[in-house]
Amino acid sequence: MPGFWSKWFSRSEATNAGQRAGIVLPAESHWLSAAAPTLALPVFAGLSEAELATLHDLASQLLVEKTLTPVSGAVLDAPTCAAIALQAVLPILYLGYPAYRGWREIILYPGEFIPDREVTDDFGIVHRVCQPLSGEAWEGGPLVLSLDDVAASGHCLGYNVVIHEFVHKLDMRNGAVDGLPALHSGMSVEVWADAFNAAYTDFCGRVDAGGEPEIDPYASASPAEFFAVLSEYFFEAPDILFADYPAVYEQLRQYYRQDPLTRLAPFLQGTQTS
């Protein structure tokens, strides 16, 4: 892994110098602070040296191929740049970088942003929607993140805006944004649908009844948001997801080809006893 960032710098200067003018890009030391199991981002706890090396390579490719665009006064410093890239590629650790091809830009706001847009409801009525967002993903277009929310991600608290929005990009790869990504050979659409439909119906019922589930109620907004939010819990708080919906956890384990419940067990047990 030594020399990773220096190789990235030389390539970026040759290919993207104009796009990245004024952005301070990560030094190699920031890889350590972002990925080391006991340091800033515990979501990476328990990864093997081989997995960290793969994560390194995927983050390199993302930083080379995507344009990072700070707007509205956002300041993108080196540690934040590293944290975005490394968290973004965690879901594709065993899927490969092509899963993120087909779009080019990551737009970064300093905090929550308020898009002004019109939407048409099921009755054909057009509504003007203005509500604060921490992130969004456009089909075939850019991905948008709030840097305040990036800073709140990666701490194994069940919240990760980076993973959430990049999971939407995975969901978009096979057409409809519906919580059913392109499954691997050997996985069953029927089994996936049975697990997710049962869990979604149960979860929406709990939220509608005024319950206070440990999983973010925003997951009830749609099947697509359910998939994205539960993917956050899969990587950040797998114990909570497994306790509530073990069949969904199993489907996500097969899809991402990872088992965070096992990998994070020492960290999670430590937080419960401290």
Number of C-alpha atoms within 10 A of each C-alpha: 11 7 9 15 19 13 11 19 20 11 13 18 14 10 13 15 14 10 14 16 9 11 16 14 20 19 16 17 12 19 22 14 16 25 24 18 18 14 13 16 21 21 29 28 20 19 17 12 10 9 15 20 14 19 25 21 18 21 25 20 15 19 19 17 17 18 17 21 17 20 12 10 10 16 17 21 13 17 18 19 21 27 24 24 22 27 26 24 27 24 25 23 20 15 15 12 15 8 15 20 14 12 16 15 14 17 18 25 22 19 19 17 18 12 11 10 10 11 11 10 9 7 6 8 8 11 11 10 12 12 11 12 15 20 23 19 19 13 17 13 13 19 22 25 26 22 25 16 19 23 16 13 24 26 16 24 16 24 24 26 28 30 27 23 24 25 25 25 27 20 22 21 18 13 11 12 19 16 21 20 21 15 15 13 6 7 13 12 14 9 13 19 15 14 18 22 14 13 18 21 12 15 21 19 13 15 16 12 9 9 12 11 12 10 19 16 17 12 19 22 11 15 18 20 20 23 25 25 26 25 27 29 25 27 30 27 23 27 22 19 23 16 10 17 19 16 19 26 26 17 19 19 16 15 19 19 16 19 16 22 20 12 18 24 15 12 16 19 11 10 10 7 6 5
